[in-house]
């Protein structure tokens, strides 16, 4: 069971990410580029350039949890985002 739901806030990193990045690389992006610190109620989403791979980084008590999804066909549909208006 993933343990993610509506009680969490979700942040999407707008740039594509090298999917070879693991816990350290992705948490570094969270701290440096997203101006965030680990929080149990926050999930960070990262996607690759081809939009067929997705990683979710989530802090649970005691450490990070990393979820990885690779689509066999198609791409992830991303939300439209306007920097001035938000989602």
N, C-alpha and C positions, 0 to 999 in steps of 0.2 A: 504494500500500500504506500502510495506516494506521500500522503499527508499534506497535500496542498489544496487550498480552497479559497473561498471568498473572504476569509478573515485575513488573508495576506495581501500586501501591496505588491504589484508587479512593475518592474522597471525594465524597459527594453533598451539595450545599447544600440544606437542608431547606425553605427559603422559595422561593416562585416568583420568577422573574427576568424583567425586561423584556428581551426578546430583541433589542432594539436595541443592547444593550451589546456592546461588542467587546473587544479585547485589554485595553485600559486599564481599562474598567469591571469586567470579570470578574476581572482580576488584583487590582484594588482590593478586591473582595469576599473573595478568597482571603486577602489580607494582613490586612484589618480584621476580618472576621467569622468566618473559619475559622481564624484565628491560625496561618497557614501561610506559608511562603516557597516560592518556586519550587524544584522538585526534579525531576530527570530521571526519577525512578521513580514519580512521582505524577501522576494524572489527576484533574481536578476536573470534576464533572458538574453542570450547571445545567438546569433545566426551567422552562417557562412555566406560567402559571396554568391554561390549558386542557389542559396535559399532552400537547400534540401537537407540541411543538418541544423539541429537546434540543441543548445545546452542551457540548462537551468541551474543556477547556483543558489543554494539556500543554506542559511546558517541554522543548525539545530544545536541544542545543548551539547557542548563538547566538541563541535567541529562542523565543517562544511559537508553538505551533501551535494553531489553533482548528478544531474539527470541528463541523459543524452538520447536524442531521437534522430534517426536517419530514415528519411522517406525512400522507399523503393521506387516510387513513381511520383511525379509532380513536384510541386514546391509549396512551401509554407506561404499562406496569404498573410501579409503584414498589414497592420492597421495604418490608415492614412494619418500622417502627423504633420501638423503645421506648428512650427516653433513658436509662433505668436499666440496661437489659439489653443494649443494642446491637442489631445486626441478628440 
